[in-house]
Amino acid sequence: MAKAVFYHAGCPVCVDAERTILGYLDRSKLNVEIVHLGADRNRIREAEQLGVQSVPALVIDDKVYHINYGASLQDVKNG
């Protein structure tokens, strides 16, 4: 089963993307994990290594899909 990780920072743009985008994902084909980088700051480096530059972002099988623009990853780090 493919893995999807949705990274966000809890901002209104991120929350809206989470509600909208994740509702369309077929969870019978994807193992979906939601990571709130503001609350789980130790995962920021992981997101950086995968190529996440801003949140919200969806990573499916190590391919990054940036969704809209809530905040840069640097802003989340400085949080």
N, CA, C and O atoms as CSV, one atom per row, in Angstrom:
chain,resi,resn,atom,element,x,y,z
A,1,MET,N,N,0.847,-1.168,0.000
A,1,MET,CA,C,0.000,0.000,0.000
A,1,MET,C,C,0.893,1.231,0.000
A,1,MET,O,O,1.882,1.282,0.731
A,2,ALA,N,N,0.555,2.212,-0.805
A,2,ALA,CA,C,1.310,3.455,-0.877
A,2,ALA,C,C,1.126,4.258,0.402
A,2,ALA,O,O,0.106,4.147,1.083
A,3,LYS,N,N,2.135,5.070,0.717
A,3,LYS,CA,C,2.079,5.895,1.915
A,3,LYS,C,C,1.923,7.356,1.515
A,3,LYS,O,O,2.590,7.838,0.599
A,4,ALA,N,N,1.034,8.054,2.216
A,4,ALA,CA,C,0.837,9.488,2.020
A,4,ALA,C,C,1.000,10.174,3.364
A,4,ALA,O,O,0.459,9.723,4.373
A,5,VAL,N,N,1.754,11.276,3.369
A,5,VAL,CA,C,1.913,12.063,4.589
A,5,VAL,C,C,1.483,13.485,4.255
A,5,VAL,O,O,1.993,14.097,3.317
A,6,PHE,N,N,0.542,13.999,5.033
A,6,PHE,CA,C,0.064,15.369,4.875
A,6,PHE,C,C,0.714,16.203,5.975
A,6,PHE,O,O,0.437,16.013,7.159
A,7,TYR,N,N,1.584,17.131,5.566
A,7,TYR,CA,C,2.262,18.010,6.516
A,7,TYR,C,C,1.536,19.342,6.557
A,7,TYR,O,O,1.194,19.906,5.518
A,8,HIS,N,N,1.304,19.841,7.761
A,8,HIS,CA,C,0.673,21.145,7.902
A,8,HIS,C,C,1.119,21.794,9.200
A,8,HIS,O,O,1.801,21.179,10.019
A,9,ALA,N,N,0.716,23.065,9.376
A,9,ALA,CA,C,1.118,23.806,10.566
A,9,ALA,C,C,-0.080,24.317,11.365
A,9,ALA,O,O,0.088,25.082,12.315
A,10,GLY,N,N,-1.273,23.901,10.987
A,10,GLY,CA,C,-2.457,24.288,11.739
A,10,GLY,C,C,-3.059,25.617,11.332
A,10,GLY,O,O,-4.047,26.050,11.924
A,11,CYS,N,N,-2.487,26.272,10.335
A,11,CYS,CA,C,-3.026,27.555,9.885
A,11,CYS,C,C,-4.347,27.327,9.148
A,11,CYS,O,O,-4.641,26.196,8.758
A,12,PRO,N,N,-5.149,28.378,8.950
A,12,PRO,CA,C,-6.439,28.208,8.264
A,12,PRO,C,C,-6.315,27.580,6.873
A,12,PRO,O,O,-7.150,26.761,6.488
A,13,VAL,N,N,-5.281,27.958,6.118
A,13,VAL,CA,C,-5.077,27.372,4.787
A,13,VAL,C,C,-4.825,25.871,4.905
A,13,VAL,O,O,-5.349,25.079,4.122
A,14,CYS,N,N,-4.013,25.490,5.897
A,14,CYS,CA,C,-3.677,24.080,6.106
A,14,CYS,C,C,-4.899,23.266,6.524
A,14,CYS,O,O,-5.135,22.169,6.019
A,15,VAL,N,N,-5.657,23.814,7.440
A,15,VAL,CA,C,-6.846,23.107,7.931
A,15,VAL,C,C,-7.851,22.926,6.804
A,15,VAL,O,O,-8.450,21.858,6.673
A,16,ASP,N,N,-8.042,23.959,5.989
A,16,ASP,CA,C,-8.968,23.854,4.856
A,16,ASP,C,C,-8.474,22.807,3.864
A,16,ASP,O,O,-9.268,22.013,3.359
A,17,ALA,N,N,-7.179,22.795,3.579
A,17,ALA,CA,C,-6.616,21.803,2.653
A,17,ALA,C,C,-6.781,20.402,3.213
A,17,ALA,O,O,-7.109,19.472,2.477
A,18,GLU,N,N,-6.557,20.245,4.506
A,18,GLU,CA,C,-6.714,18.927,5.126
A,18,GLU,C,C,-8.143,18.428,4.951
A,18,GLU,O,O,-8.356,17.281,4.557
A,19,ARG,N,N,-9.104,19.266,5.237
A,19,ARG,CA,C,-10.517,18.869,5.109
A,19,ARG,C,C,-10.885,18.539,3.669
A,19,ARG,O,O,-11.601,17.573,3.403
A,20,THR,N,N,-10.389,19.350,2.749
A,20,THR,CA,C,-10.772,19.189,1.345
A,20,THR,C,C,-10.009,18.068,0.654
A,20,THR,O,O,-10.610,17.121,0.147
A,21,ILE,N,N,-8.695,18.177,0.636
A,21,ILE,CA,C,-7.854,17.245,-0.125
A,21,ILE,C,C,-7.923,15.825,0.431
A,21,ILE,O,O,-8.107,14.867,-0.319
A,22,LEU,N,N,-7.776,15.697,1.735
A,22,LEU,CA,C,-7.729,14.352,2.306
A,22,LEU,C,C,-9.057,13.620,2.158
A,22,LEU,O,O,-9.096,12.390,2.171
A,23,GLY,N,N,-10.129,14.366,2.020
A,23,GLY,CA,C,-11.423,13.736,1.796
A,23,GLY,C,C,-11.517,13.020,0.456
A,23,GLY,O,O,-12.353,12.134,0.279
A,24,TYR,N,N,-10.664,13.400,-0.486
A,24,TYR,CA,C,-10.677,12.787,-1.814
A,24,TYR,C,C,-9.730,11.595,-1.951
A,24,TYR,O,O,-9.779,10.872,-2.946
A,25,LEU,N,N,-8.884,11.392,-0.973
A,25,LEU,CA,C,-7.929,10.291,-1.068
A,25,LEU,C,C,-8.599,8.951,-0.781
A,25,LEU,O,O,-9.406,8.831,0.141
A,26,ASP,N,N,-8.259,7.968,-1.568
A,26,ASP,CA,C,-8.796,6.624,-1.404
A,26,ASP,C,C,-7.955,5.882,-0.366
A,26,ASP,O,O,-6.857,5.409,-0.659
A,27,ARG,N,N,-8.479,5.791,0.820
A,27,ARG,CA,C,-7.714,5.187,1.922
A,27,ARG,C,C,-7.599,3.669,1.793
A,27,ARG,O,O,-6.895,3.040,2.583
A,28,SER,N,N,-8.268,3.076,0.826
A,28,SER,CA,C,-8.051,1.656,0.572
A,28,SER,C,C,-6.780,1.449,-0.256
A,28,SER,O,O,-6.273,0.333,-0.366
A,29,LYS,N,N,-6.269,2.554,-0.843
A,29,LYS,CA,C,-5.048,2.487,-1.639
A,29,LYS,C,C,-3.883,3.224,-1.000
A,29,LYS,O,O,-2.731,3.022,-1.383
A,30,LEU,N,N,-4.181,4.083,-0.019
A,30,LEU,CA,C,-3.156,4.894,0.617
A,30,LEU,C,C,-3.213,4.773,2.133
A,30,LEU,O,O,-4.285,4.835,2.735
A,31,ASN,N,N,-2.063,4.602,2.729
A,31,ASN,CA,C,-1.930,4.683,4.172
A,31,ASN,C,C,-1.624,6.153,4.467
A,31,ASN,O,O,-0.520,6.622,4.187
A,32,VAL,N,N,-2.594,6.885,5.032
A,32,VAL,CA,C,-2.486,8.334,5.211
A,32,VAL,C,C,-2.088,8.676,6.645
A,32,VAL,O,O,-2.683,8.194,7.609
A,33,GLU,N,N,-1.063,9.526,6.756
A,33,GLU,CA,C,-0.634,10.039,8.051
A,33,GLU,C,C,-0.716,11.566,7.998
A,33,GLU,O,O,-0.327,12.175,7.002
A,34,ILE,N,N,-1.212,12.169,9.047
A,34,ILE,CA,C,-1.296,13.620,9.140
A,34,ILE,C,C,-0.276,14.080,10.182
A,34,ILE,O,O,-0.271,13.601,11.316
A,35,VAL,N,N,0.589,15.015,9.780
A,35,VAL,CA,C,1.639,15.508,10.666
A,35,VAL,C,C,1.474,17.016,10.838
A,35,VAL,O,O,1.613,17.781,9.884
A,36,HIS,N,N,1.178,17.426,12.058
A,36,HIS,CA,C,1.073,18.846,12.410
A,36,HIS,C,C,2.457,19.280,12.877
A,36,HIS,O,O,2.866,18.967,13.995
A,37,LEU,N,N,3.175,20.000,12.020
A,37,LEU,CA,C,4.563,20.357,12.316
A,37,LEU,C,C,4.689,21.351,13.461
A,37,LEU,O,O,5.748,21.438,14.082
A,38,GLY,N,N,3.641,22.095,13.752
A,38,GLY,CA,C,3.681,22.996,14.896
A,38,GLY,C,C,3.662,22.234,16.209
A,38,GLY,O,O,4.289,22.642,17.186
A,39,ALA,N,N,2.940,21.127,16.224
A,39,ALA,CA,C,2.829,20.304,17.430
A,39,ALA,C,C,3.888,19.207,17.476
A,39,ALA,O,O,4.268,18.757,18.557
A,40,ASP,N,N,4.360,18.780,16.322
A,40,ASP,CA,C,5.330,17.680,16.230
A,40,ASP,C,C,6.594,18.201,15.547
A,40,ASP,O,O,6.958,17.754,14.459
A,41,ARG,N,N,7.251,19.149,16.201
A,41,ARG,CA,C,8.374,19.873,15.609
A,41,ARG,C,C,9.561,18.978,15.251
A,41,ARG,O,O,10.362,19.333,14.386
A,42,ASN,N,N,9.679,17.841,15.896
A,42,ASN,CA,C,10.795,16.939,15.579
A,42,ASN,C,C,10.644,16.316,14.194
A,42,ASN,O,O,11.569,15.650,13.729
A,43,ARG,N,N,9.516,16.508,13.525
A,43,ARG,CA,C,9.315,15.971,12.170
A,43,ARG,C,C,9.658,16.999,11.082
A,43,ARG,O,O,9.588,16.683,9.894
A,44,ILE,N,N,10.027,18.221,11.473
A,44,ILE,CA,C,10.360,19.253,10.490
A,44,ILE,C,C,11.543,18.824,9.629
A,44,ILE,O,O,11.509,18.987,8.409
A,45,ARG,N,N,12.567,18.288,10.236
A,45,ARG,CA,C,13.742,17.853,9.471
A,45,ARG,C,C,13.363,16.781,8.445
A,45,ARG,O,O,13.834,16.807,7.307
A,46,GLU,N,N,12.524,15.857,8.851
A,46,GLU,CA,C,12.039,14.815,7.931
A,46,GLU,C,C,11.361,15.455,6.724
A,46,GLU,O,O,11.623,15.074,5.583
A,47,ALA,N,N,10.491,16.425,6.978
A,47,ALA,CA,C,9.790,17.109,5.889
A,47,ALA,C,C,10.787,17.806,4.969
A,47,ALA,O,O,10.655,17.740,3.747
A,48,GLU,N,N,11.772,18.464,5.544
A,48,GLU,CA,C,12.816,19.132,4.747
A,48,GLU,C,C,13.552,18.141,3.862
A,48,GLU,O,O,13.777,18.405,2.681
A,49,GLN,N,N,13.923,17.012,4.424
A,49,GLN,CA,C,14.670,16.005,3.669
A,49,GLN,C,C,13.861,15.447,2.504
A,49,GLN,O,O,14.425,15.037,1.490
A,50,LEU,N,N,12.549,15.434,2.651
A,50,LEU,CA,C,11.688,14.952,1.576
A,50,LEU,C,C,11.481,16.011,0.486
A,50,LEU,O,O,11.012,15.698,-0.608
A,51,GLY,N,N,11.832,17.260,0.792
A,51,GLY,CA,C,11.684,18.332,-0.190
A,51,GLY,C,C,10.511,19.260,0.065
A,51,GLY,O,O,10.186,20.087,-0.787
A,52,VAL,N,N,9.873,19.143,1.210
A,52,VAL,CA,C,8.773,20.042,1.542
A,52,VAL,C,C,9.349,21.435,1.758
A,52,VAL,O,O,10.277,21.614,2.546
A,53,GLN,N,N,8.797,22.418,1.056
A,53,GLN,CA,C,9.263,23.798,1.166
A,53,GLN,C,C,8.241,24.701,1.836
A,53,GLN,O,O,8.586,25.749,2.383
A,54,SER,N,N,6.986,24.288,1.787
A,54,SER,CA,C,5.920,25.064,2.409
A,54,SER,C,C,4.794,24.111,2.788
A,54,SER,O,O,4.707,22.986,2.296
A,55,VAL,N,N,3.946,24.594,3.670
A,55,VAL,CA,C,2.792,23.801,4.082
A,55,VAL,C,C,1.527,24.568,3.720
A,55,VAL,O,O,1.523,25.799,3.721
A,56,PRO,N,N,0.471,23.857,3.415
A,56,PRO,CA,C,0.316,22.417,3.466
A,56,PRO,C,C,1.001,21.727,2.287
A,56,PRO,O,O,1.123,22.283,1.195
A,57,ALA,N,N,1.436,20.512,2.543
A,57,ALA,CA,C,2.072,19.701,1.511
A,57,ALA,C,C,1.672,18.241,1.717
A,57,ALA,O,O,1.531,17.766,2.844
A,58,LEU,N,N,1.498,17.561,0.616
A,58,LEU,CA,C,1.166,16.144,0.636
A,58,LEU,C,C,2.311,15.395,-0.021
A,58,LEU,O,O,2.707,15.718,-1.141
A,59,VAL,N,N,2.841,14.400,0.668
A,59,VAL,CA,C,3.929,13.585,0.124
A,59,VAL,C,C,3.386,12.177,-0.072
A,59,VAL,O,O,2.946,11.521,0.872
A,60,ILE,N,N,3.428,11.729,-1.325
A,60,ILE,CA,C,2.969,10.383,-1.657
A,60,ILE,C,C,4.145,9.654,-2.284
A,60,ILE,O,O,4.667,10.063,-3.321
A,61,ASP,N,N,4.551,8.574,-1.644
A,61,ASP,CA,C,5.692,7.790,-2.121
A,61,ASP,C,C,6.889,8.681,-2.454
A,61,ASP,O,O,7.488,8.562,-3.523
A,62,ASP,N,N,7.225,9.572,-1.525
A,62,ASP,CA,C,8.380,10.467,-1.618
A,62,ASP,C,C,8.278,11.533,-2.703
A,62,ASP,O,O,9.282,12.166,-3.029
A,63,LYS,N,N,7.100,11.747,-3.266
A,63,LYS,CA,C,6.876,12.841,-4.220
A,63,LYS,C,C,6.080,13.916,-3.502
A,63,LYS,O,O,5.024,13.643,-2.930
A,64,VAL,N,N,6.598,15.155,-3.536
A,64,VAL,CA,C,5.992,16.259,-2.794
A,64,VAL,C,C,5.019,17.031,-3.680
A,64,VAL,O,O,5.340,17.399,-4.810
A,65,TYR,N,N,3.832,17.266,-3.143
A,65,TYR,CA,C,2.810,18.069,-3.798
A,65,TYR,C,C,2.472,19.221,-2.855
A,65,TYR,O,O,1.826,19.024,-1.826
A,66,HIS,N,N,2.917,20.430,-3.220
A,66,HIS,CA,C,2.610,21.601,-2.404
A,66,HIS,C,C,1.198,22.065,-2.751
A,66,HIS,O,O,0.841,22.189,-3.923
A,67,ILE,N,N,0.408,22.315,-1.722
A,67,ILE,CA,C,-0.998,22.679,-1.891
A,67,ILE,C,C,-1.181,24.099,-1.393
A,67,ILE,O,O,-0.989,24.374,-0.208
A,68,ASN,N,N,-1.553,25.010,-2.295
A,68,ASN,CA,C,-1.790,26.390,-1.903
A,68,ASN,C,C,-0.551,26.913,-1.187
A,68,ASN,O,O,0.550,26.442,-1.473
A,69,TYR,N,N,-0.682,27.851,-0.285
A,69,TYR,CA,C,0.460,28.354,0.465
A,69,TYR,C,C,-0.030,28.876,1.803
A,69,TYR,O,O,-0.721,29.892,1.876
A,70,GLY,N,N,0.337,28.165,2.861
A,70,GLY,CA,C,-0.010,28.592,4.199
A,70,GLY,C,C,1.157,29.251,4.881
A,70,GLY,O,O,1.020,30.323,5.470
A,71,ALA,N,N,2.330,28.603,4.801
A,71,ALA,CA,C,3.552,29.123,5.408
A,71,ALA,C,C,4.751,28.381,4.836
A,71,ALA,O,O,4.654,27.215,4.452
A,72,SER,N,N,5.885,29.077,4.786
A,72,SER,CA,C,7.111,28.407,4.360
A,72,SER,C,C,7.573,27.492,5.497
A,72,SER,O,O,7.229,27.712,6.658
A,73,LEU,N,N,8.333,26.491,5.162
A,73,LEU,CA,C,8.862,25.600,6.190
A,73,LEU,C,C,9.799,26.378,7.123
A,73,LEU,O,O,9.891,26.074,8.312
A,74,GLN,N,N,10.489,27.378,6.576
A,74,GLN,CA,C,11.349,28.216,7.412
A,74,GLN,C,C,10.514,28.965,8.462
A,74,GLN,O,O,10.932,29.077,9.614
A,75,ASP,N,N,9.353,29.470,8.077
A,75,ASP,CA,C,8.463,30.142,9.033
A,75,ASP,C,C,7.999,29.162,10.121
A,75,ASP,O,O,7.905,29.526,11.293
A,76,VAL,N,N,7.715,27.935,9.726
A,76,VAL,CA,C,7.293,26.919,10.711
A,76,VAL,C,C,8.443,26.636,11.677
A,76,VAL,O,O,8.229,26.503,12.882
A,77,LYS,N,N,9.663,26.545,11.145
A,77,LYS,CA,C,10.829,26.296,11.999
A,77,LYS,C,C,11.036,27.421,13.013
A,77,LYS,O,O,11.391,27.182,14.167
A,78,ASN,N,N,10.807,28.641,12.558
A,78,ASN,CA,C,11.007,29.811,13.423
A,78,ASN,C,C,9.840,30.003,14.389
A,78,ASN,O,O,9.945,30.725,15.380
A,79,GLY,N,N,8.722,29.336,14.075
A,79,GLY,CA,C,7.464,29.355,14.766
A,79,GLY,C,C,7.334,29.961,16.038
A,79,GLY,O,O,6.244,29.964,16.611
